[in-house]
Amino acid sequence: MMKMMYVYILTGKSNFVFYVEVTDDLVRRVWEHKNKLHDGFTARYNLNKLVYYEVYDDELTAIEREKTLKKYYKKTKRQLIEAKNKYYDDLYDTLM
């Protein structure tokens, strides 16, 4: 059975700072961010709003996509997000 992989972008209330990551369990991982279970960048900057994600069935492809997105300028990340989520709604509840 193939493992689903997710590349996702989090932001905070201001939609100014973006965090790009990859995971095999998007619901759990975003829940961890929302509850600040790990010290680090997302906890420090209160980045807990899921505004974008992509689904992959191949871990290597997902990791390559994550690396690509991390290199994007903020403007390009904004364009990517706004193409699917114009108002930066928190998509976490849509995962349930």
C-alpha positions in Angstrom: 0.0 0.0 0.0 1.3 3.4 -0.9 1.8 6.0 1.7 0.2 9.4 1.0 2.5 12.4 1.4 1.6 16.0 1.9 3.5 19.2 1.2 1.9 22.0 3.1 2.1 25.7 3.9 1.3 27.3 7.3 1.0 30.9 8.1 -0.2 33.0 11.1 -2.9 35.7 11.6 -1.0 38.3 9.5 -0.5 35.9 6.5 3.0 37.4 6.4 5.4 34.5 7.3 5.2 31.2 5.6 6.3 27.7 6.7 6.7 24.9 4.1 7.0 21.3 5.2 6.3 17.7 4.2 4.5 15.0 6.2 2.8 11.6 5.8 0.0 12.6 8.3 -1.3 16.1 7.6 -4.1 16.1 10.2 -1.7 15.0 13.0 1.1 17.3 12.0 -1.1 20.5 11.7 -2.7 19.5 15.0 0.8 19.5 16.6 1.5 22.9 15.1 -1.8 24.3 16.4 -1.0 22.9 19.9 2.6 24.0 19.8 3.8 20.5 20.7 7.3 21.2 19.2 9.5 24.1 20.0 10.8 25.8 16.8 9.9 28.1 14.0 6.2 27.6 13.9 5.7 27.9 17.7 8.0 30.9 17.9 6.1 32.8 15.1 2.6 31.3 15.9 2.2 29.7 12.5 -0.7 27.4 12.9 -3.1 28.2 10.0 -3.0 25.6 7.2 -3.5 27.7 4.0 -2.2 25.3 1.3 -1.4 21.7 0.7 -0.6 19.2 -2.1 -1.0 15.4 -2.0 1.5 13.0 -3.4 1.7 9.2 -3.5 5.5 9.2 -3.8 7.7 10.3 -0.9 10.6 11.4 -3.1 8.4 13.6 -5.3 6.9 15.2 -2.2 10.3 16.0 -0.8 11.5 17.5 -4.1 8.4 19.6 -4.2 8.9 20.8 -0.7 12.5 21.8 -1.5 11.2 23.7 -4.6 8.5 25.6 -2.6 11.0 26.5 0.1 13.1 28.3 -2.6 10.1 30.3 -3.8 10.1 34.0 -3.0 7.3 35.1 -0.8 5.4 36.7 -3.7 5.4 33.3 -5.6 4.2 31.5 -2.5 1.4 34.0 -2.1 0.4 33.5 -5.8 0.3 29.7 -5.3 -1.8 30.0 -2.1 -4.2 32.6 -3.5 -4.9 30.5 -6.6 -6.6 28.0 -4.4 -7.3 29.8 -1.2 -7.9 33.5 -2.0 -8.8 34.5 1.5 -6.2 32.4 3.4 -8.9 30.4 5.1 -7.6 27.8 7.6 -8.1 24.5 5.7 -7.5 22.3 8.7 -11.2 21.7 9.4 -11.8 20.6 5.8 -9.4 17.7 6.4 -11.8 16.1 9.0 
